[in-house]
């Protein structure tokens, strides 16, 4: 009788142990991680009280909203007008989504999209321009369980080796600024901007921007072997850096000397 009781107890313990292990595996599985699109959707429904642009530019305002509400965002297309023209815009209560759409509509040629796990600020026309480097097609891009900086560097290396077969790729990484978030992606025949969007969407707390102009004839069509974009964490410490790098795309015209 005692032997039978011990055997039953061992079976019950084994079942409980397996159930506990299954629960742990379930909690850690990708399927149970927060869905980036759902997380973004909740943030976009937040109500913003009366809003005044305060004569800031569209890009300034959207970047401010990205950092204030922790919105993963893509600034793939930048013009001097969108970057520097002060807006006279005032509105009553709107959702974050409604406010972003309204601001994007104030700059010629811009659209906003919210359907891929991030806020995309882009130009439909620029996405049709074959000389736009963000439209270059990457044959195969694959990362698994890497931090955002490594995913970013892998894209640059993959692009460089595709354009110049046999070329090497190296560089330093800062490490630590992206925390424990890991990126796993496998994409085929995807455009550069699509891969960057996928990285930022999966991270959930980042924005990416160009760091070289792609709107002037001198820049379009170049095939860069150094970054022509940058990815920033949605940490307040990086907001100023992102804004300054964007402003550097179109330096203010020098003022004529007075005689």
N, C-alpha and C positions, 0 to 999 in steps of 0.2 A: 504494500500500500504506500509506504514511504517512497519507494523507488518510482512508483507511478506518479506521485505528487510532484517529485523533483522533475520528472520528465515533462509534465504539463507546464510547470513553472518555467522551465527552460524554453519551451515552445512559445509561451506567452511573451517572455522577455525578448526572444528573437523577433517576434512579430512587431513588438513595440519599437525595437531598435531599427528594424527595416522601415517602419512607418515614419520614425523620426528622421532617418536619413533621407527618405523620399521627400519629406517636408522641407528639409534643408536644401536639397537639390532643386526642388520646385521654386523656393524663394530666390535662389541664386541664378536660375535659368533666365536667359534673355527674354523669354516669353512673359516673365513676371516683372520685368523692369518697367518703370513708367514709360508710357508711349510718348515720344517727343511731340508728336502732332497733337495729342490730347493735352499735354502740359502747355503747349503754345496756345491752343484754343482757349484754355481757361484764362490765360493772361490777356489774350486779345479781347475778352469780354469784360475786362475791368472798366469801370466807368471813370472817365477823366472829367473833372469839373471844368468850369469855364476856362478856356484856353486862349492865351494871347501869344502870338509868335514873337512879340517884342523886337521886331525888325531883325530877327535872325534868319539865316538861310534855310532852305529845305533840308540840306544835308546836316546842318547843325542841329536842327530840330529832331530829325529822325534818329541821329546818333544819340541825342539826349534821351529820347524815348526808349531806345534799345537798352541803354544802361540803367535807366530808372526802373523799367519793368522787366529787365533781364530777358530780353527778346533776342533769340538767335536771328541774325540778320545778314543779308548779302547786299553790298553796295557795288555791284559789278560794273555799273556805268556811272561815270561822273563827268559833269560838264562844269565849265566855269560859272555859268548862270546858276545852276543848282547849288553850287558850292559857295557862291559869294553874294548873290542877289538877296537883299533883305526883303522879307515877306511882310506885308501888311495883312495879317490874317487873325481874325478873332472869331471864336465860336462858343456856343453854349455847350452843355454837357454832351459828351459823345463817348462811345467805347474806344478803347485803344485802337482796335481795328479800323473803326470809322475815321478816327483822327489821322492815322497813317495814310489811309486811302485818299483823304481830302488833301493832305499835304503833298503827296506824290502827284496829284492831279494839277497842282499849281505850277509845276515845272514842265515845260514843253518836252514831249517825247518820252515821258516817264510812265511806268506802270508799277503797281504793287501786286504781289501774289502771296497768298497765305497757305497754299495747299500742299507744300512739300516738307513740312516740319520746321520751316523757318520763314521769316519775312523776306521776300525777294524784292529789291528795289532795282529795277532794270529798264532797259529800253528794248521794246520788241524789234525795232529797226536794227539796233546794234547786234541782236542775236542772229540776224540774217546776214550780217557782214562777214564774208569769208576771210577778210584780212584782220578781223578782231582776234587777238591771240587767245581770248577766253573761249573762242569757238573752236580752237584746235581740238581734234579728236584724238583721244588716247586709246590705243588699241586694247590694252589690258592694264587694269589697276587693281592691285590686291594687297590688303593689309589685314592682319588679324591680331587683335589684342594689344594694340600699340597706343601710346599716348598721342594727343592731337598734333604735337610738334613733329613726331616721327611720321605720322600720316601725311602731314604737310610736306615734309622733306622728301618722302617717298614719291609724291606726285611730281615734284620738280625733277628728281632723278629719273623717273620713268619717262617724263617728257623729254629730258635732255638726251637720254639714250635712244629714244625713238627717233629724234631728229638727227642725232649723230651716233649711229651704231658703233659700239666699241668704246665710246667715251666713258671715262671714269666719273665717279660722283662721290663727293665727300663734303664735309662741313661739320660745324660744331653745333651742339644743342645746349640750351640753357638748363633744361631740366627743372622739375619741381613746380612750375607755374600752372600746370594743367591738372594737378591733383590725381585722383585715382580713376578718372574717367578713361575708358579704353574704346578705341575705334576698331571696328571690324567691317570691312567693305570688300566686295568683289564686283567690279564694274567692267564692262566690255564696250568698246566703241562709244565711250561717253565723252562729252565735251569737258574742257577744263572747268568751266563754271559749274557744270553739273556735279563733278567730283568734289569741288570745294563746297558746294551747297550740301552735299551728302555728309561731308566731314563735319561741317558746322551744325547741321541738323542733328546728327548723332551725338555730338558733344552737348548740345542744348544750351550752352552758356558761352557763346562766342559770336563774334562778327568777323566778316572778312571784307577787305577793301582792296582796290588797286593801289599800287604804290608808284606806278608810272602811268602817264597819260596814254590812253588808247584812242583818243578822239582827234589827234592831229595827224596830218599826213606824214610827218617825220617819224611818228611812233607806230602807226598802223602797219601791219605786215611784217614787223620784225619778229624774229624767232629767238626769244630770250633763252639764255642759259643760266640766268640768275632770276630770282623771284621778281615777278611783276605784280605780285599780290602779297598781302600779309593777313594773318589771322590773329585776332586779339581776344583775350579772355574778357568776359563781361564782369570784370572786377573794376571798381572805381579807379584804382591806381593806373589803369590802362586807357581810360577814356581820353585824357589829355593827349597821350601819345597818338592815339588813333586820329583825333581831330587835327593835330599838327601835321601828321603825315598826309592827310587828305588835303589840307590847305597848301602843302608843298607841291601838289599836282599842278596848281595854277597860281604861281606867285603873283602878287599884285604888281601891276605895271608901274615902273618907276615914274615918279612925278617930274615933270619938266622943271628945270632950274629957272628961277626968276632972276631977271636982270634989272 
